[in-house]
Amino acid sequence: MKLAVFSTQPYDQQFFEQCRAAKAPQTLEIAYHSFPLSAETVALASGCESICVFVNDNLTEPVLEKLKMLGVRAILLRCAGFNNVDLKAAERLGFFVANVPSYSPEAVAEFAVTLVQTINRNTHRAYNRVREGNFALDGLLGRTLHGKTVGVIGTGKIGIAFARIMKGYGCRIVAYDVYRNPDFDSLGQYKTLEEVLPLSDIVSLHCPLIDSTRHLINSRALAQMKPGALLVNTSRGGLIDTTAVIQALKSKRLRGLALDVYEAEAALFYSDHSSDIIQDDVFQRLMTFPNVIVCGHQGFFTEEALAEIAEVTFTNLEDYRHGRIGRNNIIGRN
C-alpha cells in the first residue's frame, strides 16, 4: 500500500518514520508532500490507496471526486477537526475517513494557559523591552488570576484539562457546552452562554468548528462579555468573527486577545512569510494592537502529541487495511 501525506513538515516526517519503524508493515510506502491538498495538487495522490491530511488541506467535493478517480479509498486526518472535509460527499463516494480525536489534550490546555498568562502579565512586551535595555514597568500591569472567574466554552478533553489547571490557580470555573461532561461536575458550574460571558474575566474557547459554532464570538457575544475580559482561542479560528473582535479591541471592551488560530489561517500558518508582504488586511490590523498575541497554531506542538498523532494515524490505517470500523472512524469503509 502507498500512503500520500500532504502538508508535511519536517517534524511530521520525523515522527511518522519513527512510528513506521516501530509498528508499520514493511509493505507500506509513504510519499511526503510539503504542499497542501487542493484541486491543484490532488494529482500527487495518484497511485495511492490512502492519504493523510491536516487542518488546512482542502477536501471539497470536487477534490474528493478526483481522489476517488485516482484510486484513493482512505482519508486519514492527523488532527481532531474535520471541518475542511465535505463529509456528505465523502460518504456518498464511499471513503473511509478517520481522525485523531484526542491527542495529548494537556498540550493544548497548557498552551492556552501560557497565552492567558502572557497576555495578562504582558510578558511578551516585557521580553522585548528588556532586550532593548528598558526595565520600566509602566504599561505592564496585570491582574492576579487567583479568585477570578474563567469561562470555558466547550468541555471536551481539552476544555476539561484547561479547567483543571485554572482551578489550580484558585479561579472560579463556569462553562458552556451543548453536551454536559460529568468530568466537569467537580470543577465548576455549567451555565448558558449568555450567563457565562458577563461573569467571566477570562473566556477560553475549546469547541469544534461546526455550523452552529461558526462566529460563536460575534459582535453580540462580545457585547455580552464582561468589560475588560481576556479572550483566548486555541481551538478553531472560525469560532471568532475577527472583524467584530477588532472593534471590541478598539473600543477597549476587551483587555486582551490571545489567538493560536485564525479564521483565514490557511494562507499563512505553517509557512515562513517573513520576506513576504502579507495581503490579509484584517490580520495585519489585528497585529497592530499591543494587547494582542497571535501564534501559528502551535498548541498541539509537543513531542508527546506528535508521537501520539503518528501512532493513532497508523492505527487508523490498520483499521482500514483490515476492514475494521475503528473508534476514530468518522465514516466507515464500504
Secondary structure, 3 states (H helix, E strand, C coil): CEEEECCCCHHHHHHHHHHHHHHCCCCCEEEECCCCCCCCCHHHHCCCCEEEECCCCCECHHHHHHHHHHCCCEEEECCCCCCCECHHHHHHCCCEEECCCCCCHHHHHHHHHHHHHHHHHCHHHHHHHHHCCCCCCCCCCCCCCCCCEEEEECCCHHHHHHHHHHHHCCCEEEEECCCCCHHHCCCCEECCHHHHHHHCCEEEECCCCCCCCCCCECHHHHHHCCCCEEEEECCCHHHECHHHHHHHHHCCCEEEEEECCCCCHHHCCCCCCCCCCCCCHHHHHHCCCCCEEECCCCCCCCHHHHHHHHHHHHHHHHHHHCCCCCCCEEECCC
